[in-house]
Amino acid sequence: MTRSSAQFTQPAEASSPSALLVVVAVLIGLAGLALVVAGAWLITLGGSWYYLVAGLGLITSALLLRRGGGIGLLFYAAVVLLTLVWALWEVGFDWWPLAARGDVFFVVGLFLLSPWVARALARRDATGIGRTRAVLGVVLAAFLLAAVFSWTREPGRIEGIAPLPDATSNATATA
C-alpha cells in the first residue's frame, strides 16, 4: 500500500460505532419515527406538516450520527432551527407553548454537543466535527435567546382597568 492510498482508508475502529452512538441514534430515530407516524395522521386530519418533516429530519440525523462525522449534527441543527421557526410562527414569544415545542430538542441538542458524543463521532469520522458542533451551538443559542425573550412577553395580558364593582350589586349580595 502506498502512502497516498493509506490516506483514504479508514481506521479499524470505524467499522463499528460506539455503544453511545448506537443508543443516541436509536433514541433519536425512534423519536423521529413517532413524529412521522403522528405527523402523517395529523396531515390526514388537515393539520400541520411540521411533524412529518421534523420526524424525517430526525430519522436522517439518527442514521448519519451512527455513521460518525459532523453531518448528523448538521441535520439535527437543521431540525432544531426548523422547530424554532415553526414554533415562533405558530405561537410567537408565548413562553409555555414555545417551551413545549422545543424543550426536548434543546436538551438533546445540548447532549449532542457534549465531549462524549464529539469523541464518539470523531472516532468514526472526524470530518467537520468542530464546525458542525459550532453550527448546532449557534442554533441552540438562538433557541435559548428566543426562550429568554419570551419571558419578558405577556401575550395573554389585557391592558386596561377593571371596572369598579357596582354599589347596588354589593347591597343585594349582602342582603
JOKA-V811577 format. One record per pair of residues at least 4 apart in sequence whose C-alpha atoms are under 6 Angstrom apart, sorted by the first residue. I is the first residue (numbers start at 0). J is the second residue. Records with the same first field share a line. If there is no record, write none. Layout:
BEGIN
I->J, J
END
This chain:
BEGIN
13->123
20->24, 65
21->25
24->28, 61, 65
27->61
28->58, 61
31->54, 57, 58
34->38, 50, 51, 54
35->39, 51, 54
38->50, 51
41->46
42->46
49->53
50->54
53->78
56->78
60->64, 71, 74, 75
63->71
64->71
67->120, 123, 124
68->120, 121, 124, 125, 126, 128
69->127, 128, 131
73->131
76->135
82->86
86->90, 97
87->91
92->149
93->97, 149
94->98, 149, 150
98->102
104->108
111->116
114->118
121->125
127->131
128->132
144->148
END
